[in-house]
Amino acid sequence: MTKLTSKIVLSIVLVFSLFTVGTQSAYAALFDPLPFEDRELGRNSNAYLAMKNRPTTQEQQRFIQEVTPYAVRASEQWGVPASAIIGMSILESGYGTTRIAYYANNLFGIKVWGFNPANAWQLKGQPDEDFERAIPIIENLGTDRIIFDESQRRDNWYRQFNSYEEAFNFLAGTLLQNQRYGFAREKYQTNLTNGMSIEDASRQYLFDIAHAGYNHLGGSYYRDAVGRIMNQWNLFEHDRRDNGSTKSTDGSVFRDVNGHWAKESILFAAEKGWLNGHSDQTFRPNNHLTRAQAATILSNFLNLQSEGTPVRFNDISTNFWAFDAVNLVAQNNIMNGTGNGNFSPSTNVTRAQVAQIFFNAGFYSQPAQGGTRAFTDVRDDHWAVVAIETMRQEGIVNGYSDGTFKPNQPMTRAQLAAIIHRLYENNELK
């Protein structure tokens, strides 16, 4: 070998070495280290953790916005609850920030058992999960600090997907349809037909698949763990395929509004198409409204039209289900952002915010003047005091029998139905 050839080879080796070290350093910088990355700080259990200091609230919201359309389409095609598979993706992938999600788009921890299988990514350093054969150990540094011979493993390969959408389609269309889990889908559909609420049916579905082996911690754990996430983000809303009907299959009205104080307003608003019922013939009058849901209802009620350049928010992507409605209420200055360029679509809208919304829309003859306040819990310096007092004087919003308005309490579907019914009856929109 000539001196020139030797130099070229050495240069290539050095470049490759630097690239390898740089890649490993970048990998380690994102996540808490594994034993083969750091002999002192590395832990095998770190393999399952999300990225350091991640995800932020904004990243959580963006993740949900991104995956929801995939889950809804998968639900419509294969009959599994969208809320459940969104919640599963959040729990299993840390909102898309685990190693498996980051490097393989695998949001559900779906494995491919075997030695160097095709279309799979290896999670090196994870604890030994092969209970049938011993995995060779290169060095044992102590509990949770084992360096394995990764070339001799078949228990830490995970299916690699090209996209999140592909991951959802495989989960809903293949894995959850097989002989082991397919019964849970049939049971879910039967439960809905027999009148079980969507919330309970979705949670039962989680129990059934976990009990059948999807999660080794069991049905009760999985139902409760994913269920908390579903409640936190109101994911059940994505299971509700609105039919716009105010009647159930037997010709009666919503089966959960008889005797409700806002029944007349609910039926009126539903007949107008401003608020819809759900596929199980319920209205759920006491459910809270998110800001995205409120934006959708308001854009329908006010028949808002686009005012030119779209208003963009950091936490609202163009494929978000309420993108058009949010844009319309923002363009028309009906609802504004919550600061830092965000809209906070999954945050509940409060009673004070709703009063301000209708004040912004101009539903009053004249604004309230300073003076005696009607509500004991709305101070003169409250940010929405003028809106609340004005809407009270106009007969649009009411307080409670104890003299309070509860401005920070979330608005319910029934309360909003009553408000827009009053507005209509006041001839504002006739």
N, C-alpha and C positions, 0 to 999 in steps of 0.2 A: 504494500500500500504506500503510495507516495505521500509526501508531507502535505501536499495540497488536499489530497483526498482525506487524509486524517483530520485536517482542520475542518473540512466540510462536515464530516461525520460527527465530530465533536460538537460543532455548532448546532447541528440538528438535535443531538442528544440534549444539549443544554436548553435549547428552545422548548423541546418536548417536556423536559423536567420542570422548567419554569411554568409551562402551561398546566401541567398536572398539579404542581404545588399551588398555583394560583386558583385552580378550580376547586381543590380541596379546601383551601382557605376561605374561598367565597361560600362554599357549602357549609363549612363550620361556622362562618360568621352569621349565617341566617338562623341556625338552629343551635340548641344546646348540644354539646359534643357527645359523641359516642366513644367507647373505650379505645377503638383503633385510631381515633382522631386526637384524643387527649388522654394519656394514661392516668392523669390525676383527677381531672374533672369529668371525664367521660363516664356515662352511665348507659347501660343497655336500655333501660326504661325511657331514656330520652328519645328513643327512636319514634315513639308515638306522639310526642309533643308537637304543638304548633310552633310556628316561628317565634323567635324572641320578641316580646312586647307586642305581639300581634294576636288577633286582629283588632284594629281600632273599631269604634262604633260605626264610623263611616264605611269602613271596609266590610263590616258585617252587613250593613244595609245594601251596599253594592252587590255583595255576593247573593243575597236573597233576591234582589231585583234581576240578576243575571240568570239564576237557575229556575226561578218560578215559571217562566214560559215553557221550559223543557219539562218540568214536572206536570204542568197542567195538560200539555199535549200527550204526555205519556199516560196520564190518568184517563184521558178521554179515549185513548186507543186501547189500553189494556185493563182498565177497570180497577186500578189500585188507587187509594186515596192520595191526592197530590200533597195534602198537608203532611202526611206521614213520610213520604219520600223526601220532601224538602227538609223536614226536621231531622231525618236520618242523615242526610248529606251534611247538615250543620254539625251534628254530634260527631260523626265519624271523621270529618275532614277539618274540624276547627275553622269553619267558614272558608275552606279552601286553602288553609295555611299549614297543613301537615306536610311532611316529606312526600308521602304517597300522593297527595293531591297536587302538590307543587310540581313534582317531577313526572307524574304519570297520569294526571287528570283523573285519578281514581278517587272519587269522593266517598266511596262506601267501604273501603278496605277489602275489596273483592280479591281473593287470592287465586293463584294458578299454581297448584302443587306440582313439583317436578324439578328436575335438574336442568337449569338454564332453558326453561320453556320459551316458546316463541311468543311474541307480543306481550312480554312481561318485563317488569322492572324490579330489581332486587333491592330490598330495604336492608342494607348491610348493617350489622351490629344489633339487630333487634334480639330480644330474649329468645331462648330456645322454645319453639312451639311444636317441635316434632316429637311426639310421644311414642313413636314406634321404633325409632333408631337414634343412636347417639350421634351427635354432631361433633366432629373433631375440634378440640380446643387448642388454639395456638398458645394462649397464655391466660392464666386465671389470676386476675389482679385483686380479687375479692368479690363479695356479694354485689351483683348488678354491674360488675366490671370485668366481663369476660370477652376476650378477643377470639372469635371463632374462625375456623377455616371456611370462608364463605363459598369456596368452590365445591364444598361437599354438602351444601344445604339444598333442601327442597321446600322448606317451610316459610321462607321469607320472600317469595316471588309474588308480585301483585300485578293484576291485569293492567295493561297500559292502554289508555284511550287517547284518541286524537283530540277530544274536546269534552267539555262537561256534558254537552247534549248526548254524545255517544255513551257516556257513563250512565246517564239517566235511562236511555233507551235499553241498554243492556240489563240494567237492574229490573226495570218494570216489564220489559218485553221478553226477557229470557230467564233470568235468575228467579224472579218471583212468580213465574208462570210454571216452573217445573213441578214435578210430582211432590216434592217435599213441602213447597210453600203455596202451591196453587189453590189448595183448599181454603186458605185465608182470604183470597180474593172472592171466592164464591160466598163465603160466610159474611164478608163485608157487605156484598150486594144484598144478601138475604136480610141482614140486620137492618139496612136502610129501608127495604121493602116492608119490613114488619114494624116500622115506625121508630126505630132507634135513632137518636139524634146523630148528626154527622160527627160531632165531637166524640161521642161515646163509641160510635162505629169505627172511627179512625184509630182511636186509642186501643180498641179491642183488636184491630188488625195488627198493630204493633206487638201486642201481647202474643198473638197467635204465631206470628213468624218467628219471634224470639224464642218462644216456648218450643217451636219445632227445630230450633238449632241455629237460627241466624245470629243470635248473640249469646255467648256462653254464660252471661250473668243472669239469664232467665227472663221470662215474660214480664213479670212485675217490674223488674228494674228497667227494662227497655221501654215499656209503656210509660212509666213515670218520668224517666230521663228525657225521652224525646217529647213526651207530652208537655213538660214544662217549657220546652223550646217552642212548641206549637202555640201554647198559650201566650208566651212572651211576644211573639211576632204576629199573633192572630192568623196563623197559617190556615186555620179551618176555612177561612174565607175563600181559599182557592179550590175547595171541594164543592162549593156551592154554585151550581150552574143555574143561574137565575132563569126562570121561565116567564117572568113578567105577569104571572097569574095571581089573582087575589082569591082564587078558589082552589080547594083540594080536589082530588079525583072524585069524591062523592058529592061535589057541588057545594060544599060548605065553604065558609071563609077560612082564612089562615087558622090552623088548628091551635095556635098559641096566643091569639089575641082576644078571644071571647072573654068578656069581663074586664079587659084592660081599659084603663082610663083614657087611652089615646086611640081606641079602636076606630072611631069614626075618621080621625085624621089619617091613620095608617091606611085604611081602605081607600080614602080619597087620594092620598099621595100615590098609592100603588096603581089605582085606576088611571091616573095621569101619566104614569110611567116614570115618575121622579125617583121613587124607591121601589125596588122589586122584592118579591118574595124569593124563596129558595126552593130547590127541587124536591125537598121533602115536605112541601106545603107548610112551612113555618116562615114567620117574619123575624123572629128573635128581637122583640121590641126593646129589650133591656140591654142588648149588646152595645158596647161602646163603639164609637166611630173613630177611625184613624183620619189623619189629615188628607190622605189620598182618597179615601172613601168619601169624605165630606166634599172634596173638590169635584169628584165625579157627580155627586148628587146636585151640587150647586150649579155646575155647568149645564146639567140637564134642565133643572128648574128655571134657571135664568135664560136658557137658550143662548148662551154666550157665543159670540163670533170672534174669529181671530182678528187681532189688531196689528198685524204686520210681523215684525221680527220676533221669533220665538224667545221666550225667557228660559234660560238654561240654569239648572241647579246642579251642583256637584254630585248630589246623591239621587238624581233622577236620570236614568239612561233613556235613550230613545226607544228602547224596546220594553220599557216599564209599562205595565198594563194601564196605568192612569196617566201616562205621559201627556196625552192631548188635553185631558181635563185640567191637569196641573198647569200646563202652559196657558190655557184659556183663563183660569181664575187669576193667574199672575199678570197676564197681559192687561186684564181689565181691572187690576188693582183691587180685586175682591179678597184674595188671600195672598199674602206675601211670604217671603222666606223667613227662616228662623235664625239667621245669622251665619256668617262665614260661608256664604254662598250655598247654603243647604235649605231644603224644604222640609226635611224630617217626615217623610210620607207615612212611616209606620207609627209615629207618635199619636196618641189619642188627642183629638181636638177637644178643647175645654168649653165650658159654658160662656166664659168671658170672651174667648176667641170667636165663638159663633155670634155673640152680640156685636163684636167689632166687625165681623164679616158683613153682616146685614147693614150695619151703619156705613161701612165703606161702599156698599152697593146703593146707598141713598134711599133706603126704605124708611123715611121719616119726613114729617112736614117741616119741623125745625128742631135743631139740636137742643138738648137740655141745657138749662142755665145753671149756674152755681146756686147752692142753697142747701136745704135739708136733704140728706140722702135717704133713700127709701130702704136700703139694705144695711144691716148692721155690720156686715163683713166686707163691704166695699168702701174703702176709705177715699177721702178726697184726692189723695195722691195716687190712687190706683191707675195703672196705665190705660184701663178700659172704662173708667168711671163714666165718661161722657157717653160712650156707646151704650153701656148698660142702662144708664138712666134714660137715655133717649128711647131705646127700644122698649123699656118698661112703660114710658109715657104713651108710646104708640100702641101699647097692648100686644106687643109681639113676644116679649119674654116675661116670664113671671118668676117670682121668688118662692120661698117655702113658708109654711105656716109659722115658723119660728122667727120670721123676719130676716132670714138670710137669703143670699143668692147663690152661695157656693160657687164662686167664679172659677175655681181651679178644678172643680169636679168634671170628669169626662162627660161629654154630651152623649146621650143614647139615641138609638135609631127612632124610638118613639117620640122623644122630645123634639128632634129635628122635624119629624113628620108633623107634629103639632104646630111648630113655628111656621113652616111653609104653608100649612093649611090656613093659619090666621092671616098670613100675608096675602094669600089668594082671596080670602073672604073680605079683606079690606079693599078689594078692587084694585090692588096694585098691579096685577098682571092680567086682568081681564081684557 
